[in-house]
């Protein structure tokens, strides 16, 4: 019997596979940055106090800077000064401002914003009080230069405010801060109208130093910037500051541990000229220089026009200042003419022009990009200074474009002065008007509003565009370049304008054109962008 064929059998042994769960890995602890904390805490009572105290630094700065405009006629008479000597006072103030802006910027990035702000206020208040005891013109110039050095550190207040504000509130709060500068300008003009005719300019300077002294005592309620503390490795101080803000605002801190990279290289000038920021820095410098030139030029031109009352060489003998034993030149109304009450009122009205732009700027800086808004305002400044733009047709524009502001003034004066005088005003000759006209007041009002809007916006943009490691230095160098424009402005407003109204007007307008082009081509937009901690 044949054997039965068996099939080969393969036995596969199956083993039970053990699919064990991996050992639990430790969870990474949650972390947050200062930017996260600022955004989480939000806006609250701390920021209101910050707005009031740091904003008030603008009151003190405006009073010290605008003081020269209202005191110039008095010191011109007291020390028998020439035009260039009066202009030199303002120039030296801004020279001190220029030099120390860079120095304070470097020190603020290395040693803290709060310390430099306190030092600058102590410095400014001390030398401001000493100025009131100046025995001569030379001492007055020197002491006001020292005041300019101190005032240059006030910009650290804006930086502290910027670094504590949540992103969505910066576009509203920072423009509103300019109300304090306006308040300081109005306050010094109002005080001058009362104090100078009664107890003299020296007491005006003493009174003007009081707001700065009060602020020195109020600074203890504002902490050092948390962004600066973490950049130096002082995380505990930054955390304590943020917890204090959260408690004041009745808010909560983000969960986790505060972390930020320690930045050894801070406040280096080379960083401003790094490839990433080179173009931005150069264009910002151009804008700062031009806007400062236009802004302070408008202010000083206003004071100069009112001081001379637009009547140099045309006043009657009874209106001239009569001083026994002095030369005929020193008796000229162009040499010694004190402000009248109507002049102070005109200065106040033109200064109020800055109110007109605050609300518009707050809305537009958030509705439009920073660069677009700045470009439009600078274009308006140029247009208003020179008149309407050229016609679109191939025909040449009417030649009165550059003269239109003076034509407007002439029309306003025609109602009360007659057509002959109005025509003479249109040609730039105002020697026949004995009081500020409605046209002049309106012109100064609008030009002041437009130029001030430029100034405010570039302040905000500069504080936002640079990272924490060089933010104070960026503001300092920009402020320094700004003062170069301010140093030149007195010689245009107080010297050139005496020789040629049209020449001074065209120069101011040309500078506005250059600034508008620079603003339009800025490469970085900061609207809605978080503040950068590092490059």
C-alpha positions as CSV (number, residue, x, y, z in Angstrom):
1,X,0.0,0.0,0.0
2,X,1.5,3.2,-1.1
3,X,2.3,5.6,1.7
4,X,0.0,8.6,1.9
5,X,1.7,11.8,0.7
6,X,1.9,14.3,3.4
7,X,2.0,18.0,2.7
8,X,4.7,19.9,4.5
9,X,3.4,22.0,7.3
10,X,5.0,25.2,8.4
11,X,4.3,26.1,11.9
12,X,4.4,29.8,12.6
13,X,4.6,30.8,16.2
14,X,2.9,34.0,16.9
15,X,4.1,36.0,19.8
16,X,1.9,38.5,21.5
17,X,3.4,41.8,20.8
18,X,3.6,44.1,23.7
19,X,2.5,47.6,22.6
20,X,3.5,49.4,25.8
21,X,2.9,53.2,26.1
22,X,6.0,55.3,26.0
23,X,7.2,56.9,29.3
24,X,5.6,60.3,29.8
25,X,7.9,63.1,28.8
26,X,8.0,66.2,31.0
27,X,6.0,69.1,29.6
28,X,7.8,72.2,28.7
29,X,6.9,75.0,31.0
30,X,4.8,77.8,29.5
31,X,6.7,81.0,28.8
32,X,5.7,84.6,27.8
33,X,7.5,87.7,26.7
34,X,7.0,91.3,27.8
35,X,5.0,92.0,24.6
36,X,2.7,89.1,25.5
37,X,2.2,90.5,29.1
38,X,1.6,94.0,27.9
39,X,-1.1,92.8,25.4
40,X,-2.7,90.4,28.0
41,X,-2.9,93.0,30.8
42,X,-4.4,95.6,28.4
43,X,-5.2,99.2,29.0
44,X,-6.2,100.4,32.4
45,X,-5.6,102.7,35.4
46,X,-1.9,102.4,35.2
47,X,-1.9,103.7,31.7
48,X,-4.0,106.6,32.6
49,X,-1.5,107.6,35.3
50,X,1.3,107.0,32.8
51,X,-0.4,109.2,30.2
52,X,-0.9,112.0,32.7
53,X,2.6,112.0,34.2
54,X,4.7,111.2,31.2
55,X,2.5,113.4,29.0
56,X,3.1,116.3,31.4
57,X,6.8,116.2,30.5
58,X,5.5,117.9,27.3
59,X,4.2,120.8,29.4
60,X,7.6,121.4,31.0
61,X,9.4,121.0,27.6
62,X,7.1,123.3,25.8
63,X,7.3,126.0,28.4
64,X,11.1,126.0,28.4
65,X,11.3,126.0,24.5
66,X,8.5,128.5,23.9
67,X,9.9,130.8,26.6
68,X,12.5,132.2,24.2
69,X,9.7,133.4,21.8
70,X,8.0,135.5,24.4
71,X,11.1,136.7,26.2
72,X,13.0,137.8,23.0
73,X,11.4,141.2,22.7
74,X,12.2,142.0,26.4
75,X,15.9,141.0,26.3
76,X,16.3,142.8,22.9
77,X,15.3,146.0,24.6
78,X,17.1,145.4,27.9
79,X,20.4,144.6,26.4
80,X,20.0,146.4,23.1
81,X,20.5,143.3,20.9
82,X,20.9,143.0,17.2
83,X,18.7,140.5,15.2
84,X,21.5,137.9,15.0
85,X,22.1,138.1,18.8
86,X,18.4,137.4,19.4
87,X,18.5,134.5,17.0
88,X,21.7,133.2,18.6
89,X,19.9,132.6,21.9
90,X,17.5,130.1,20.3
91,X,20.3,128.5,18.2
92,X,22.4,127.9,21.3
93,X,19.5,126.3,23.2
94,X,19.0,123.9,20.3
95,X,22.8,123.3,20.1
96,X,22.8,122.1,23.7
97,X,19.7,120.0,22.8
98,X,21.4,118.5,19.8
99,X,24.6,117.4,21.6
100,X,22.9,115.9,24.6
101,X,20.2,114.2,22.7
102,X,22.7,111.7,21.4
103,X,24.4,111.4,24.8
104,X,21.2,110.8,26.7
105,X,20.0,108.3,24.0
106,X,23.1,106.2,24.4
107,X,23.0,106.3,28.2
108,X,19.2,105.5,28.3
109,X,19.7,102.3,26.2
110,X,22.5,101.3,28.6
111,X,21.5,102.4,32.0
112,X,17.7,102.9,31.8
113,X,15.1,105.4,30.5
114,X,13.8,106.4,34.0
115,X,17.2,107.4,35.4
116,X,18.0,109.6,32.4
117,X,14.6,111.2,32.5
118,X,15.1,112.1,36.1
119,X,18.6,113.5,35.5
120,X,17.4,115.6,32.6
121,X,14.6,117.2,34.7
122,X,16.9,117.9,37.6
123,X,19.4,119.4,35.2
124,X,16.8,121.5,33.3
125,X,15.1,122.9,36.5
126,X,18.5,123.9,38.0
127,X,19.8,125.8,35.1
128,X,16.4,127.3,34.3
129,X,16.3,128.8,37.7
130,X,19.8,130.1,37.3
131,X,18.8,131.8,34.0
132,X,16.5,134.1,35.9
133,X,19.6,135.6,37.7
134,X,21.6,136.2,34.5
135,X,23.5,139.5,34.8
136,X,24.3,139.8,31.1
137,X,23.5,138.6,27.7
138,X,26.5,136.2,27.6
139,X,25.4,134.5,30.8
140,X,21.8,134.3,29.5
141,X,23.0,132.5,26.4
142,X,25.2,130.1,28.3
143,X,22.5,129.2,30.9
144,X,19.8,128.7,28.3
145,X,22.2,126.4,26.4
146,X,22.5,124.3,29.6
147,X,18.7,124.3,29.8
148,X,18.6,123.0,26.2
149,X,21.0,120.2,27.3
150,X,18.6,119.1,30.1
151,X,15.4,119.4,28.0
152,X,16.9,116.9,25.4
153,X,16.3,114.1,27.9
154,X,12.6,114.6,28.1
155,X,12.1,112.4,25.1
156,X,12.6,109.4,27.4
157,X,9.1,110.0,28.8
158,X,7.7,109.2,25.3
159,X,9.8,106.1,25.1
160,X,8.6,104.8,28.5
161,X,5.0,105.5,27.5
162,X,5.4,103.8,24.1
163,X,7.0,100.7,25.7
164,X,4.1,100.2,28.2
165,X,1.2,100.8,25.8
166,X,-0.6,97.9,24.1
167,X,-0.3,97.9,20.3
168,X,-3.9,98.9,19.5
169,X,-3.8,101.9,21.8
170,X,-0.6,103.5,20.7
171,X,-2.2,105.1,17.7
172,X,-4.7,106.8,19.9
173,X,-2.8,107.6,23.1
174,X,0.5,108.9,21.6
175,X,-1.1,111.6,19.4
176,X,-3.3,112.7,22.3
177,X,-0.1,113.3,24.4
178,X,0.6,116.3,22.2
179,X,-2.2,118.1,24.0
180,X,0.3,118.5,26.9
181,X,2.7,120.3,24.6
182,X,-0.1,122.5,23.5
183,X,-1.1,123.2,27.1
184,X,2.5,124.2,27.9
185,X,2.7,126.5,24.9
186,X,-0.6,128.2,25.8
187,X,0.4,128.4,29.5
188,X,3.7,130.2,28.9
189,X,2.1,132.7,26.5
190,X,-0.7,133.4,29.0
191,X,1.7,133.8,31.9
192,X,3.9,136.0,29.8
193,X,1.0,138.4,29.0
194,X,0.5,138.8,32.8
195,X,3.9,138.4,34.4
196,X,6.2,140.3,32.0
197,X,4.3,143.7,32.1
198,X,4.0,143.5,35.9
199,X,7.0,141.7,37.6
200,X,9.3,141.1,34.7
201,X,10.7,138.3,32.6
202,X,13.0,136.9,35.3
203,X,10.0,135.9,37.4
204,X,8.4,134.4,34.3
205,X,11.4,132.0,34.0
206,X,11.2,131.1,37.7
207,X,7.5,130.3,37.4
208,X,8.1,128.3,34.2
209,X,10.4,126.0,36.1
210,X,7.7,125.0,38.6
211,X,6.0,122.2,36.4
212,X,9.4,120.5,36.0
213,X,10.0,120.5,39.7
214,X,6.6,119.0,40.4
215,X,7.1,116.3,37.8
216,X,10.4,115.2,39.5
217,X,8.4,114.3,42.6
218,X,5.7,112.5,40.5
219,X,8.2,110.2,38.7
220,X,8.4,107.9,41.6
221,X,5.0,106.5,40.6
222,X,6.2,105.4,37.2
223,X,8.6,102.3,37.1
224,X,11.5,101.6,34.8
225,X,10.6,100.2,31.4
226,X,10.0,96.4,31.7
227,X,11.3,96.0,28.1
228,X,14.6,97.6,29.2
229,X,14.9,95.5,32.3
230,X,14.6,92.2,30.4
231,X,17.0,93.3,27.8
232,X,19.6,93.7,30.6
233,X,18.8,90.4,32.2
234,X,16.9,91.9,35.1
235,X,13.9,89.6,34.6
236,X,12.8,89.8,38.3
237,X,12.4,93.6,38.2
238,X,10.5,93.4,34.9
239,X,8.2,90.7,36.3
240,X,7.5,92.8,39.4
241,X,6.7,95.8,37.2
242,X,4.3,93.8,35.1
243,X,2.6,92.3,38.1
244,X,2.2,95.8,39.6
245,X,0.6,97.0,36.4
246,X,-1.8,94.0,36.2
247,X,-2.8,94.7,39.8
248,X,-3.5,98.3,39.1
249,X,-5.5,97.5,36.0
250,X,-7.4,94.7,37.8
251,X,-6.2,92.3,35.2
252,X,-4.2,89.0,35.1
253,X,-0.8,88.1,34.0
254,X,-0.2,85.5,31.3
255,X,0.6,82.0,32.5
256,X,4.1,80.8,32.6
257,X,7.6,82.2,33.1
258,X,8.9,85.5,31.7
259,X,11.7,85.0,29.2
260,X,13.6,87.3,27.0
261,X,17.0,87.0,25.5
262,X,19.7,89.0,27.3
263,X,21.0,91.6,24.9
264,X,24.6,92.5,25.6
265,X,25.0,95.0,22.7
266,X,22.7,97.9,23.3
267,X,22.8,101.6,22.3
268,X,25.3,101.1,19.5
269,X,25.3,103.8,16.8
270,X,26.4,101.2,14.2
271,X,23.0,99.4,14.7
272,X,21.2,102.4,13.3
273,X,23.2,102.2,10.1
274,X,22.8,98.4,9.8
275,X,21.6,97.2,6.4
276,X,18.1,96.5,7.8
277,X,17.6,100.1,9.1
278,X,20.0,102.2,7.1
279,X,17.4,103.6,4.6
280,X,14.8,104.1,7.3
281,X,17.3,105.9,9.5
282,X,18.5,108.3,6.8
283,X,15.0,109.2,5.7
284,X,13.9,109.7,9.3
285,X,16.8,112.0,9.9
286,X,15.8,114.1,6.8
287,X,12.2,114.3,8.0
288,X,13.2,115.3,11.6
289,X,15.5,118.0,10.4
290,X,13.0,119.4,7.9
291,X,10.0,119.3,10.2
292,X,11.9,120.9,13.1
293,X,13.1,123.7,10.8
294,X,9.5,124.4,9.6
295,X,7.9,124.0,13.1
296,X,10.2,126.3,15.0
297,X,10.4,128.6,12.0
298,X,6.7,129.1,12.1
299,X,6.7,129.8,15.9
300,X,9.6,132.3,15.7
301,X,8.2,133.9,12.6
302,X,4.9,134.4,14.4
303,X,6.6,136.1,17.3
304,X,8.8,138.2,15.0
305,X,5.9,139.5,12.9
306,X,4.0,140.4,16.1
307,X,7.0,142.0,17.8
308,X,7.6,144.2,14.8
309,X,3.9,144.6,14.4
310,X,4.4,144.6,10.7
311,X,5.2,148.3,10.9
312,X,9.0,148.6,10.9
313,X,9.8,152.1,9.7
314,X,6.2,153.2,9.7
315,X,5.2,154.0,13.2
316,X,4.6,157.5,14.3
317,X,7.0,159.3,16.6
318,X,4.7,158.9,19.5
319,X,4.7,155.1,19.2
320,X,8.5,154.8,19.2
321,X,10.2,153.9,22.4
322,X,11.8,157.1,23.8
323,X,14.9,156.5,25.8
324,X,17.1,159.4,26.9
325,X,20.8,159.3,26.0
326,X,20.5,156.4,23.5
327,X,21.1,156.5,19.8
328,X,18.4,157.0,17.2
329,X,18.9,153.4,16.0
330,X,18.1,152.0,19.5
331,X,14.9,154.1,19.6
332,X,13.6,152.3,16.4
333,X,10.4,150.4,16.9
334,X,12.2,147.5,15.1
335,X,14.8,147.4,17.8
336,X,12.7,147.7,20.8
337,X,9.0,146.9,20.5
338,X,7.2,145.0,23.4
339,X,4.3,142.7,22.8
340,X,0.9,144.3,23.2
341,X,-2.1,142.4,24.6
342,X,-3.5,141.9,21.1
343,X,-0.1,140.3,20.1
344,X,-0.4,137.7,22.9
345,X,-4.0,137.0,21.8
346,X,-2.8,136.4,18.3
347,X,-0.1,134.0,19.5
348,X,-2.6,132.1,21.6
349,X,-5.0,131.8,18.6
350,X,-2.3,130.6,16.3
351,X,-1.1,128.1,19.0
352,X,-4.7,126.8,19.4
353,X,-4.3,125.7,15.8
354,X,-2.6,122.6,17.2
355,X,-5.9,121.5,18.8
356,X,-7.5,121.4,15.3
357,X,-5.1,118.6,14.2
358,X,-5.2,116.4,17.3
359,X,-8.6,114.7,16.7
360,X,-8.0,114.4,13.0
361,X,-4.6,112.9,13.6
362,X,-5.8,110.4,16.1
363,X,-8.4,109.0,13.7
364,X,-6.2,109.2,10.6
365,X,-3.1,107.6,12.2
366,X,-5.2,104.5,12.8
367,X,-7.3,104.7,9.7
368,X,-4.3,105.3,7.4
369,X,-0.8,104.0,7.5
370,X,1.7,106.2,9.4
371,X,3.7,106.8,6.2
372,X,0.7,107.7,4.1
373,X,-0.7,110.1,6.8
374,X,2.6,111.8,7.2
375,X,3.0,112.3,3.5
376,X,-0.4,113.8,3.1
377,X,0.1,116.3,5.9
378,X,3.5,117.3,4.7
379,X,2.0,117.8,1.2
380,X,-0.6,120.1,2.7
381,X,2.0,122.0,4.6
382,X,3.9,122.7,1.4
383,X,0.7,123.5,-0.5
384,X,-0.5,125.9,2.1
385,X,2.9,127.6,2.3
386,X,3.2,128.0,-1.5
387,X,-0.4,128.3,-2.5
388,X,-2.4,126.0,-4.9
389,X,-0.6,123.4,-7.0
390,X,0.1,124.1,-10.7
391,X,-2.6,123.6,-13.2
392,X,-2.8,120.2,-14.9
393,X,-2.8,121.7,-18.4
394,X,0.3,122.5,-20.4
395,X,-0.2,126.2,-19.8
396,X,1.9,127.7,-17.1
397,X,0.4,128.1,-13.7
398,X,-0.5,131.6,-12.6
399,X,2.5,133.3,-11.1
400,X,0.6,134.2,-7.9
401,X,0.8,130.6,-6.6
402,X,3.7,131.4,-4.3
403,X,2.1,134.7,-3.2
404,X,-1.3,133.4,-2.3
405,X,-1.0,133.4,1.5
406,X,-0.1,137.1,1.3
407,X,-2.9,137.8,-1.1
408,X,-5.3,136.2,1.4
409,X,-3.9,138.5,4.1
410,X,-4.3,141.5,1.8
411,X,-7.9,140.6,1.1
412,X,-8.7,140.4,4.8
413,X,-7.0,143.7,5.4
414,X,-8.8,145.3,2.5
415,X,-12.0,145.3,4.4
416,X,-10.6,147.7,7.0
417,X,-7.5,149.2,5.3
418,X,-8.7,150.0,1.8
419,X,-7.7,148.5,-1.6
420,X,-4.5,150.4,-2.0
421,X,-3.0,148.9,1.2
422,X,-4.4,145.5,0.3
423,X,-2.6,145.6,-3.0
424,X,0.6,146.5,-1.3
425,X,0.1,143.5,1.1
426,X,-0.2,141.2,-1.9
427,X,3.2,142.3,-3.0
428,X,4.7,141.4,0.4
429,X,4.7,144.9,1.8
430,X,3.0,145.0,5.2
431,X,4.5,148.2,6.5
432,X,1.2,150.0,6.7
433,X,-0.8,147.7,9.0
434,X,-0.6,148.5,12.6
435,X,-2.3,145.5,14.1
436,X,-2.5,141.7,13.4
437,X,-5.0,141.1,10.7
438,X,-7.6,138.3,10.5
439,X,-5.8,136.9,7.5
440,X,-2.4,136.8,9.3
441,X,-4.0,135.1,12.3
442,X,-5.8,132.5,10.1
443,X,-2.6,131.9,8.1
444,X,-0.6,131.2,11.3
445,X,-3.4,129.1,12.7
446,X,-3.5,126.7,9.7
447,X,0.2,126.5,9.1
448,X,0.9,125.8,12.8
449,X,-1.7,123.0,12.8
450,X,-0.3,121.3,9.8
451,X,3.4,121.5,10.8
452,X,2.6,120.4,14.3
453,X,0.8,117.3,12.9
454,X,4.0,116.4,11.1
455,X,6.0,116.7,14.2
456,X,3.7,114.5,16.3
457,X,3.5,111.7,13.7
458,X,7.3,111.4,13.2
459,X,7.7,111.2,17.0
460,X,5.4,108.2,17.1
461,X,6.9,106.6,14.0
462,X,10.4,106.8,15.4
463,X,9.5,105.4,18.7
464,X,7.7,102.4,17.0
465,X,10.1,101.6,14.2
466,X,13.3,100.8,16.2
467,X,13.8,97.7,18.5
468,X,14.3,98.1,22.3
469,X,18.1,97.7,22.0
470,X,18.3,101.0,20.1
471,X,15.0,102.8,20.6
472,X,16.3,105.5,22.9
473,X,19.4,106.0,20.7
474,X,17.2,106.2,17.6
475,X,15.1,108.9,19.3
476,X,18.2,110.6,20.5
477,X,20.0,110.9,17.2
478,X,16.8,111.9,15.5
479,X,16.2,114.6,18.1
480,X,19.8,115.7,17.6
481,X,19.3,116.1,13.8
482,X,16.0,117.8,14.6
483,X,17.8,120.5,16.5
484,X,20.0,121.3,13.6
485,X,16.9,122.4,11.8
486,X,15.8,124.3,14.9
487,X,19.2,126.0,15.1
488,X,18.9,127.3,11.5
489,X,15.3,128.4,11.8
490,X,15.9,131.5,14.0
491,X,18.2,133.0,11.3
492,X,15.5,132.5,8.7
493,X,12.6,133.7,10.8
494,X,14.4,136.5,12.6
495,X,17.0,137.7,10.1
496,X,16.1,136.6,6.5
497,X,12.4,137.3,6.9
498,X,13.3,140.9,7.7
499,X,14.9,141.2,4.3
500,X,12.6,139.0,2.2
501,X,9.2,137.6,3.2
502,X,9.0,135.7,0.0
503,X,12.5,134.2,0.3
504,X,11.8,132.9,3.8
505,X,8.4,131.5,2.7
506,X,9.8,129.7,-0.3
507,X,12.5,128.2,1.8
508,X,10.1,126.8,4.4
509,X,7.9,125.3,1.6
510,X,10.8,123.7,-0.2
511,X,11.9,121.9,3.0
512,X,8.3,120.6,3.4
513,X,8.5,119.2,-0.2
514,X,11.6,117.2,0.6
515,X,10.1,115.9,3.8
516,X,6.9,114.8,2.0
517,X,9.0,112.8,-0.5
518,X,11.0,111.2,2.3
519,X,7.8,110.2,4.2
520,X,6.2,108.8,1.1
521,X,9.1,106.4,0.4
522,X,9.7,105.2,4.0
523,X,10.2,101.4,3.8
524,X,8.7,100.2,7.1
525,X,5.1,100.7,8.2
526,X,4.5,100.6,12.0
527,X,0.7,100.7,12.1
528,X,-0.6,97.7,14.1
529,X,3.0,96.3,14.4
530,X,4.2,95.0,17.8
531,X,7.2,96.8,19.2
532,X,10.4,94.9,18.3
533,X,12.6,93.7,21.1
534,X,15.7,92.8,19.0
535,X,16.9,93.6,15.5
